């Protein structure tokens, strides 16, 4: 994934909210170490999607996320896993950085959360954050991108404004 320009980083930063830990990420229970082979991280366990993948931080089940506006495919298999297992949190593969940051979602809280022990939790599955490279956009980047796109396409009533110039074209009546 290409590095964001400083202007784009500023735009994304403007949309970032303060993400904090929750009781579920602070007290996350992982039964035992269970390394996952690299090929086990290649696609959703319930379908063949290879992007928008979320790893359950409790058991290591890999499911696709929900479909997102803007073309990000998903069938919601990570959500279905959480609902059926009661496992609260998942991390979006492809957003993990060597610094140990990533998108973590708590299904119990229905919100993005911070996992202060993410490196330790991922090590349980044989994933070393120091070797990870961000390959996908974070949820914040996706939201800011869609919002900026939508703001560029503000629709004005054609009887009052010209779409190409966005200036008034009506005459006094």
C-alpha positions in Angstrom: 0.0 0.0 0.0 1.3 3.4 -0.9 2.1 5.9 1.9 -0.4 8.7 2.3 0.7 12.2 1.4 1.0 14.7 4.2 -2.2 16.5 3.0 -4.1 13.2 3.0 -2.7 12.3 6.4 -4.1 15.6 7.7 -7.5 14.9 6.2 -7.6 11.4 7.8 -6.4 12.9 11.1 -9.3 15.3 11.1 -11.7 12.4 11.0 -10.0 10.3 13.7 -11.8 10.0 16.9 -10.2 9.1 20.1 -10.3 5.3 20.3 -10.0 3.9 23.8 -9.9 0.4 25.3 -13.0 -1.2 26.6 -13.6 -3.9 29.3 -13.6 -6.6 26.6 -10.2 -5.7 25.1 -8.7 -5.1 28.6 -9.8 -8.5 29.8 -9.6 -10.5 26.6 -9.3 -14.2 27.3 -7.3 -16.4 24.9 -7.6 -20.1 25.9 -4.2 -21.3 24.7 -1.6 -20.5 22.1 -2.7 -21.7 18.7 -0.4 -20.5 15.9 -2.1 -20.1 12.5 -0.3 -21.1 9.3 0.1 -18.2 6.8 -2.3 -20.0 4.4 -4.9 -20.0 7.1 -4.9 -16.2 6.9 -5.4 -16.1 3.2 -9.2 -15.9 3.0 -12.4 -15.9 5.1 -13.1 -19.3 6.6 -16.7 -19.2 5.4 -16.3 -17.8 1.9 -13.5 -17.0 -0.5 -13.0 -13.3 0.2 -9.4 -12.3 0.5 -9.7 -8.7 1.7 -11.6 -7.0 4.6 -10.6 -9.9 6.8 -11.1 -9.8 10.6 -9.3 -12.2 13.0 -11.1 -13.1 16.2 -8.8 -12.2 19.0 -10.1 -14.9 21.3 -9.9 -18.0 19.1 -8.3 -17.0 15.8 -11.3 -17.6 13.6 -11.0 -15.6 10.4 -14.1 -14.0 8.9 -14.8 -11.3 6.4 -16.2 -8.0 7.5 -19.4 -6.3 6.6 -19.8 -4.8 3.1 -18.9 -1.1 3.2 -20.0 1.7 1.0 -17.4 2.5 -1.6 -16.9 -1.1 -2.8 -15.3 -2.9 0.1 -16.7 -6.4 -0.2 -17.9 -8.5 2.8 -20.5 -11.0 3.9 -20.3 -10.3 7.7 -18.9 -13.7 8.6 -16.7 -12.1 11.4 -19.9 -10.6 12.9 -21.7 -13.9 12.6 -18.8 -15.7 14.4 -18.9 -13.1 17.2 -22.7 -13.5 17.6 -22.5 -17.3 17.7 -19.4 -17.6 19.9 -19.7 -14.6 22.2 -16.2 -13.7 21.3 -16.1 -9.9 21.6 -13.2 -8.5 19.6 -11.5 -8.9 16.2 -8.6 -7.2 14.4 -8.6 -6.2 10.8 -5.8 -8.0 9.0 -4.0 -5.7 6.6 -4.2 -2.7 9.0 -1.6 -4.1 11.5 1.5 -2.0 11.6 5.0 -2.8 13.0 4.3 -0.3 15.8 1.4 -2.5 16.9 -1.5 -0.4 15.7 -4.5 -1.8 13.9 -8.2 -1.6 13.5 -9.7 -3.5 16.4 -13.5 -3.8 16.6 -15.4 -4.8 19.7 -18.7 -6.4 18.7 -20.0 -6.4 22.3 -19.5 -2.6 22.4 -20.4 -2.2 18.7 -17.5 0.2 18.3 -13.8 0.5 17.3 -11.6 0.0 20.4 -8.0 0.0 21.4 -6.3 -3.3 22.4 -3.4 -2.2 24.5 -2.0 -5.8 24.4 -2.5 -6.3 20.6 1.1 -7.5 20.0 0.7 -10.1 22.8 -2.7 -11.2 21.6 -1.5 -11.6 18.0 1.6 -13.5 19.1 -0.8 -16.1 20.5 -1.6 -16.9 16.9 2.0 -16.7 15.7 1.7 -13.2 14.3 4.7 -11.0 15.0 3.6 -7.3 14.6 7.2 -6.2 14.0 7.1 -8.0 10.6 3.6 -6.7 9.6 3.1 -4.3 6.8 -0.1 -2.2 6.4 -1.7 -3.3 3.1 -5.3 -2.0 3.6 -7.0 1.2 4.6 -8.2 1.6 8.1 -11.8 2.2 8.9 -11.0 5.9 9.6 -9.3 6.2 6.2 -12.3 4.6 4.5 -14.8 6.9 6.2 -12.8 10.1 5.4 -12.4 9.0 1.8 -16.1 8.4 1.3 -17.0 11.6 3.1 -14.6 13.6 1.0 -16.0 12.0 -2.1 -19.5 12.7 -1.1 -18.7 16.3 -0.4 -17.4 16.7 -3.9 -20.7 15.7 -5.3 -23.1 18.0 -3.5 -26.2 18.0 -5.6 -27.8 21.3 -6.3 -31.3 21.7 -7.7 -30.8 22.1 -11.5 -33.4 24.9 -11.6 -31.4 27.1 -9.3 -27.8 26.2 -9.7 -25.4 25.1 -12.4 -23.7 21.8 -11.4 -20.6 22.7 -13.4 -20.0 26.1 -12.0 -22.0 25.8 -8.8 -23.1 29.4 -9.2 -26.7 30.7 -9.4 -28.1 30.6 -12.9 -31.6 31.9 -12.1 -32.8 35.3 -13.1 -35.1 37.5 -11.1 -38.7 36.6 -11.6 
